[in-house]
Amino acid sequence: MATVITSDCINCGACEPECPNTAIYAGGVQWELNGAKSAAISQDFYYIVPSKCTECVGFFDHEACAAVCPVDCCVPDPKIPETEAVLIARAKELHPGDPFPADFPSRFRKNEAAPPASAGANGAAAAASAQSAGSAPAPIAVSAAPAELATTGVEFDPVGWAVPVICKDCQERFTIPYRYFQVGVVFYCPQCSGSFVPNSTLYKKVRATFEGFYAKRRAQREANQRKRARELELFDRKQATEMEQFAAELEKLAQEMKPAGKMVRPKGIAAMFT
């Protein structure tokens, strides 16, 4: 199926530079093919020219526009079903000078069923690979190691949190400040300048991961602090009681201490004045 942009488009423009076929145009802008211009398909928001769309077959194993769309409005058009053969033929026609190897990237091949996984660690790895097959090309590394989740400043302050991201173009890892990770905000890879735009699905997943983790961590710490406060209070009370008992024992000891034998009057000059 060709890809179409729905009326949910917010005209952010993130999809246009990602299209390898220049098939995406802003609303009201004429589209061009082989030097010939045609009337805009949409006047109000971005649109995709069906005759120039290859669903990124031959270039990526996913639809690049859908990957960066922040509101998930780049979707397959059920009115224009097309096979991989038709799409790769169109890609070759649009790019006559470009080579397309037999193992060209294609979302059709990406979605093929994976072979049965073996048991043990290999099975777990295969399952993880199969699960990631349907995810966005620039996945959020929400399962990052604890060191990557380390924050600066106050641990529970979102200002210090960082979201690890893998660039869909160069596969290099970089981070995005959590406080800036919002739907529709365009970020660029520091290595290759490839764009990354969080869509609503990724935003919700990242927010749930971060907020859930730190909310649980905060609750555990507060509970621990309350427990320690109670224990310290009980300890202070116990020591205060023991101090009172100790003082009472000293007083009792003072009362019980009597000199042995009978009292003897002093002798000498001092005795004359008594």
C-alpha positions, 0 to 999 in steps of 0.5 A: 500500500502507498503511504498517506498523511491523514488530517491529523498532520500538525505541519511540523515538516519532520517527514519531508526531508526523510523521504528518499523520493522527494514524494512529500510536499507541504500543503498547497505546494505543487509537486514535481516529477521529471520536470513537470509540475502538478497541482497540490493534492492537499491544501491544508497539510503535508501530503504524499504523492502516490506515484512517487512513494515506494514505502521506502522499499529499496532504501530502508526496512521501514517507512521513514516518514512514519518513523519520524511523525510525532502524531502517527499520521503517516499510515498505509493507504488501504485504497492503494495496495501495492506489492514489493515488486511494484514498489522496487520497480518504481524506486528503480524508475525514480532513481535510474542511476542508483544500484539496487542489490538483490537484498535491498531493504524492504519493510515487507522482508522485515515483517517476514516471520522469524525462524523458530528460536532455540532454547536458552540464551539464543532463544531469548536473543531471537525473541528480543530481535523479533520483538524489535522488528516491529519497532521504530527505526530509532528505538529508545533504549529504555533498557539502558544500563544503570550507568546510562540512567545516572543523573546529575544533580538531584536524582529525582529532578527530571532536569538531570535525566537523559534519554538514550537514543540510537540514531536510525541513520548511523546507529550511533548512540546519543542522549536527549535531555528528558525535559526536552523530550516532547512530541514533535520536537526535532533532535539531530544526531551529533554524529551524522545530523540525522533527525529524530522526532519523538512521536506520541507512542515513543513519548508515552513509552519513555514517560511511563518508563522514566516516571514509573521507575523514579516514582517507585524509587522515590516511594521506596526512599521515602518509605525507608526514610520514614522507617529510619525516622521511626527507628531513630525516634524509638532509639532516642526514647530508649536512650532517654529512658535508660538515662533516667534509669541511670540517674536513678541508680546514681541517686540510689547509690549516693543514698546507700553510700555510708562511711564504715565505723563510727564518727571520730571527732577531730583532735588538736587546736581545732577541737578547742573551738568546737 
